Amino acid sequence: MHTGFRCCGVTNHTDWFEVYNATRVPDSCCLEYSDNCGLDNPGTWWTAPCYERVKDWLNENLVALWIFALCTALTQILGLVFSMTMFCQAVKVETFYA
């Protein structure tokens, strides 16, 4: 997530200091990824807050997310309708031949 959104931490990169109990961040917070780059100079880390970046991304893609959610719900409802139709047909056939 850090590399995709070019951010580090929820509010900023210092959120990770409490997690590691040191002045370091995960390697995914580095401008150029390399092993143990999170121990380097803070100038080589993303400093933008991930909360704001994710919130902005969600706002930009809200229409697509709603379309996906509605299509998923419609698929679920159609599945329920078709399965109920099949069940009713099976019961009708069973009572007809019984």
N, C-alpha and C positions, 0 to 999 in steps of 0.2 A: 504494500500500500504506500509506503513512504516513497519508493522510487517512482511509482505510477503517478502520484499526486504531487511529487516534489515537495514533500513536507516532512516534519519530524515532531512527534509528540502531539498531544491534544491541544494544548494552548501554545506551546513552543518547545524547542529542543531541551529545555531545562527540566521538563517533566521526567525525562529518563534519569536524571541525576539521582533522584530519590530511589528509583528502582535498582540501580547499580551501586548506590552508595558511593559514587565516584563521579568525577567529571568526565563522563563518556556517554555515548549513545550507541544504538545498534548500528551495525555496518550498513543497513539499508537506509540510514539517514545521511549517508555521505553523498556529496555531489558526484564523485566518481568512485564507484564501488571497488573496494579491494579488501582483502582480509585484514581485520583489525584496524580499519580506517576510522572506526568510531573512537579510537583512543587518541587520534591526532588532534591537530589544531581546530578549534571551533569554527574557524573560517572555512573549513572544508565540509561543513554540515549544512543540510537544509535547515532553515530557521522558521519557515512559514508554518503556522498552526494547521494540523490536519483537520481539525473540526471545521474550520472555515472553508477549507478546500473541498471537503466532502459535502458540506452543506451547499456550496455553490454548484458542485457537480449535480447533486440531486435536484436543485432548482432548475438547472439547465435541461435536465433530462426527465422532468416531471411528466410530460406528455407521453413519452415512450414508456415510462414505468406504469402509468395508468393503463395504457393500451395493453401492455403485457399482463397486468393484473386482471383486466376485464376479459382478455382472451383465455387466460387460465381458468377464471370462474365460469365462463361460458362452456369451455371444454368439460369441466367437472359437471355442470348442470346437464349438458347433453349426454354425458356418460350415465348419469343417474336416470334420465328419462329413458334412454335405450335399454338399460338393464331392467328397469321396471316393466317396460313393454315386453321384453323377452320373458320375464318371469310370468307376467299375466298370460302370455301366449302358451307357455309351458303348462300352467295350471289349467287353462282352458282345454288343451289337448289331453291332459291327464284325466280330467273329468269326463271328457267326451268318450275316451276309450275304456274307462273304468267300469 
